[in-house]
C-alpha cells in the first residue's frame, strides 16, 4: 500500500478512531555554544552538559549536528541574566537574582527550548494529535504497496442474485495502523443469458479510501476500510419471454463502500489479503429504453469477496 494517491471523491468519511501513541524518535544531534564570563564559563558548560544529558530527545555532539543550542550568562546593570536559545527560535531569558537559583533556572530554560526544538517536534510523533499522527504515518513514515486481487462479485439482479468473477488492482501508502488507498476493479459475466435470467455483464469502477489495521506490528492483522468511488454497471436479460431479444440496463454513479479483511505475512516483502467489500450505490439501476428493472429501476447493492497479494 504504498504510493501517494490522487483519487476522486475526497474528503473521505471521517473516522472516530484515536491512533495509538507512536514511538519517540532517535536523539537529535545537538551542537553546544556556551558563553559566560571567564570565571563562570567552565562551570556553566559542565552544568549545561549535565542538564542536556537528562533529556533523551537530544545528544551533544562536536559535529554533524542537526540543532544548535546557545546558552549565555551575562551581567548588566548589576543584574545577572541567563539566556537559552535553539537555532533562531525565540530565546528564553531569566533574571537570576541569586547564583543559587542558576541551576533551577537553567533546568527550566533548557526544558522549554529543547521541548520546542523544531527538529525534535518534526520527528517525535508522540507530540501530535491523532489526526497529525495519522498524517505522519501516511505521508512521512509510509511505504508503498501494489496489490493484485481476484474476487467473486454478487449483486442484486431482480428476484435472484447474480454473480460475476473479477479482478482488481490497488495502490496504497501507509505505515503502522493507517493507509490510504486507490483501487480499480473489473468484473463481468461473459457467458450467454438463458431464459428470463438476469446477468451482470459488467461491473467496473474506481475507489479511494482509508484503511485502519488493528495490529500495526504483527505479522497478520484484521483491518477495515471505508471508500467512496464511481461505478459502472451493465445488466442483461429478457423482459418477459425467453424468445425475446436481450435487453440491457446501463448505469453509472457514485458508490460508498466498506471493506473488512485479514492481511497475513505483513512482515515479508509481500502479503496475503482475504477480504469482503460491500457496495452501496447512491442510485437506482434503470434504463428509460426498457423495463428490465421496471420504470423506477432496481436498487443494486453488491458484495465482492476475494483474495489479494500485495508487493
ChimeraX attribute file (.defattr): number of C-alpha atoms within 10 A of each C-alpha:
attribute: neighborCount
match mode: 1-to-1
recipient: residues
	/A:1	25
	/A:2	22
	/A:3	21
	/A:4	18
	/A:5	16
	/A:6	10
	/A:7	15
	/A:8	15
	/A:9	15
	/A:10	12
	/A:11	9
	/A:12	14
	/A:13	12
	/A:14	8
	/A:15	11
	/A:16	7
	/A:17	9
	/A:18	11
	/A:19	17
	/A:20	13
	/A:21	13
	/A:22	14
	/A:23	10
	/A:24	14
	/A:25	15
	/A:26	13
	/A:27	15
	/A:28	20
	/A:29	20
	/A:30	22
	/A:31	20
	/A:32	22
	/A:33	14
	/A:34	17
	/A:35	17
	/A:36	17
	/A:37	12
	/A:38	8
	/A:39	8
	/A:40	12
	/A:41	15
	/A:42	14
	/A:43	11
	/A:44	21
	/A:45	18
	/A:46	11
	/A:47	16
	/A:48	21
	/A:49	14
	/A:50	12
	/A:51	16
	/A:52	20
	/A:53	13
	/A:54	12
	/A:55	14
	/A:56	12
	/A:57	20
	/A:58	21
	/A:59	19
	/A:60	18
	/A:61	14
	/A:62	9
	/A:63	10
	/A:64	9
	/A:65	14
	/A:66	14
	/A:67	21
	/A:68	17
	/A:69	22
	/A:70	17
	/A:71	23
	/A:72	19
	/A:73	21
	/A:74	14
	/A:75	13
	/A:76	7
	/A:77	5
	/A:78	7
	/A:79	11
	/A:80	16
	/A:81	16
	/A:82	19
	/A:83	19
	/A:84	26
	/A:85	22
	/A:86	23
	/A:87	16
	/A:88	10
	/A:89	12
	/A:90	11
	/A:91	15
	/A:92	17
	/A:93	17
	/A:94	16
	/A:95	16
	/A:96	19
	/A:97	12
	/A:98	9
	/A:99	9
	/A:100	9
	/A:101	11
	/A:102	19
	/A:103	15
	/A:104	10
	/A:105	18
	/A:106	23
	/A:107	16
	/A:108	14
	/A:109	21
	/A:110	22
	/A:111	16
	/A:112	16
	/A:113	19
	/A:114	23
	/A:115	16
	/A:116	15
	/A:117	20
	/A:118	14
	/A:119	14
	/A:120	22
	/A:121	16
	/A:122	13
	/A:123	17
	/A:124	17
	/A:125	20
	/A:126	16
	/A:127	16
	/A:128	16
	/A:129	13
	/A:130	17
	/A:131	13
	/A:132	14
	/A:133	22
	/A:134	24
	/A:135	18
	/A:136	19
	/A:137	21
	/A:138	25
	/A:139	17
	/A:140	12
	/A:141	14
	/A:142	22
	/A:143	17
	/A:144	19
	/A:145	21
	/A:146	19
	/A:147	20
	/A:148	17
	/A:149	20
	/A:150	19
	/A:151	23
	/A:152	17
	/A:153	25
	/A:154	19
	/A:155	21
	/A:156	18
	/A:157	24
	/A:158	16
	/A:159	8
	/A:160	10
	/A:161	14
	/A:162	19
	/A:163	22
	/A:164	20
	/A:165	20
	/A:166	21
	/A:167	20
	/A:168	19
	/A:169	18
	/A:170	22
	/A:171	21
	/A:172	26
	/A:173	25
	/A:174	28
	/A:175	22
	/A:176	20
	/A:177	19
	/A:178	24
	/A:179	27
	/A:180	27
	/A:181	27
	/A:182	25
	/A:183	21
	/A:184	17
	/A:185	19
	/A:186	20
	/A:187	23
	/A:188	21
	/A:189	19
	/A:190	12
	/A:191	8
	/A:192	11
	/A:193	17
	/A:194	13
	/A:195	14
	/A:196	16
	/A:197	17
	/A:198	26
	/A:199	27
	/A:200	27
	/A:201	23
	/A:202	20
	/A:203	23
	/A:204	18
	/A:205	20
	/A:206	22
	/A:207	23
	/A:208	28
	/A:209	27
	/A:210	22
	/A:211	23
	/A:212	23
	/A:213	21
	/A:214	17
	/A:215	13
	/A:216	16
	/A:217	13
	/A:218	12
	/A:219	13
	/A:220	19
	/A:221	19
	/A:222	17
	/A:223	19
	/A:224	17
	/A:225	20
	/A:226	23
	/A:227	25
	/A:228	26
	/A:229	23
	/A:230	19
	/A:231	21
	/A:232	17
	/A:233	19
	/A:234	17
	/A:235	24
	/A:236	22
	/A:237	26
	/A:238	22
	/A:239	19
	/A:240	13
	/A:241	10
	/A:242	14
	/A:243	10
	/A:244	12
	/A:245	11
	/A:246	18
	/A:247	16
	/A:248	22
	/A:249	21
	/A:250	15
	/A:251	15
	/A:252	17
	/A:253	15
	/A:254	17
	/A:255	22
	/A:256	20
	/A:257	20
	/A:258	18
	/A:259	19
	/A:260	18
	/A:261	18
	/A:262	17
	/A:263	20
	/A:264	17
	/A:265	15
	/A:266	17
	/A:267	11
	/A:268	10
	/A:269	9
	/A:270	15
	/A:271	18
	/A:272	19
	/A:273	24
	/A:274	17
	/A:275	20
	/A:276	19
	/A:277	20
	/A:278	20
	/A:279	20
	/A:280	16
	/A:281	21
	/A:282	14
	/A:283	16
	/A:284	16
	/A:285	25
	/A:286	22
	/A:287	18
	/A:288	13
	/A:289	10
	/A:290	14
	/A:291	17
	/A:292	25
	/A:293	22
	/A:294	14
	/A:295	12
	/A:296	12
	/A:297	16
	/A:298	16
	/A:299	18
	/A:300	20
	/A:301	19
	/A:302	20
	/A:303	20
	/A:304	23
	/A:305	20
	/A:306	20
	/A:307	19
	/A:308	19
	/A:309	18
	/A:310	23
	/A:311	14
